[in-house]
Amino acid sequence: MEFYSRRDFLKTTALGGALALGGGLSGTVFAGKKPARQAQYGLVTYQWAKDWDLPTLLKNCKTANVLGVELRTTHAHGVERTLNKQQRQEVAQQFADSPVTLVGIGSNERFDNPNPGVLKKAIADTKDFIKLSHDVGGTGVKVKPDSFHKGVSKEKTIEQIGRSLNQVGKYGADWGQQIRLEVHGKCAHLPTIRKILDVADHPNVAICWNCNKQDLEGKGLEENFALVKDRLGATTHIHDLIHSDYPHKQFFELMAGVNYTGWLMLEEGKQPKKETVAALAEQRKLFDQMWAQAQDS
């Protein structure tokens, strides 16, 4: 299914070239007046860039005019906690010499496990990712909630996740790193995320909206968005704007309505149907046009 058809893409190309991007991340992702600044388009190195080393990643993103990245841990670019001080400085310098912004690190840390030792390690590892992101020039770390476990009440797990987020949120604030809770896993229902946020009330903890099918459940996208729009973080994950059946058009209108000026970042599980750099460039152009239409709606 093509939610945004090829014909629509060709039509909207006539609207004009890419809109100018604003500066780097600020302390908030909301602008004072609509539209004060363009939301920015970026890439999560999930599948489309997982096999690129860092120089290749920076080159290809520059070519496609995709000027922000969230680096997934364990991927070929190799920006990991094991890097020493000099290696971290080299990564930071590569980004400084490039027009591409390192938006942050995409960790796989989660805070749901009832085993105290596992939870303690997840918190410690998250702190290591926070230091890594700081050292290489990022502004935040993505984490996950993530699941519920047999024999443990949902309420207890939600409380544990929220308290853990407060702990890493406080630590991250000391390093200038936002904690970005990806709407993920068995906790992906927005009412569940809202309950977690009610516990995780540290101002440095925000959500990374993930464009999941669960967003459309219950009373629908608009009502679910309203539950958490006060805690949107500097990163949001979106999908292929041509082939995904997620209602990106409606979602962009909701985001434009709250004057979102963070990063809307492609996280796509399926490999593109064409050469990756060309596909990225196409997605970037379509994003600019769809976001402009959302601001005008």
Salt bridges, closest charged atoms under 4 A:
GLU2 OE2 - HIS243 NE2 3.69
ASP51 OD2 - LYS50 NZ 3.33
GLU70 OE1 - HIS237 NE2 3.31
ASP112 OD2 - HIS149 NE2 2.51
ASP125 OD1 - ARG81 NH1 3.09
ASP125 OD2 - LYS121 NZ 2.62
ASP128 OD2 - ARG81 NH1 3.85
ASP128 OD1 - LYS131 NZ 3.66
ASP135 OD2 - ARG88 NH1 2.95
ASP135 OD1 - HIS134 ND1 2.98
ASP146 OD2 - ARG110 NH1 2.96
ASP146 OD1 - HIS184 NE2 3.15
GLU159 OE2 - ARG163 NE 2.69
GLU182 OE1 - LYS142 NZ 3.42
GLU182 OE1 - HIS184 ND1 3.82
GLU182 OE2 - HIS237 ND1 3.15
ASP198 OD1 - ARG194 NH2 3.11
GLU217 OE1 - HIS189 ND1 2.96
ASP230 OD1 - ARG194 NH1 2.83
ASP240 OD2 - HIS243 ND1 3.03
GLU253 OE2 - LYS249 NZ 2.93
GLU267 OE2 - ARG72 NH2 2.27
GLU267 OE1 - HIS237 ND1 3.23
GLU282 OE2 - ARG6 NH1 2.17
GLU282 OE1 - LYS274 NZ 3.55
ASP288 OD2 - ARG284 NE 2.99
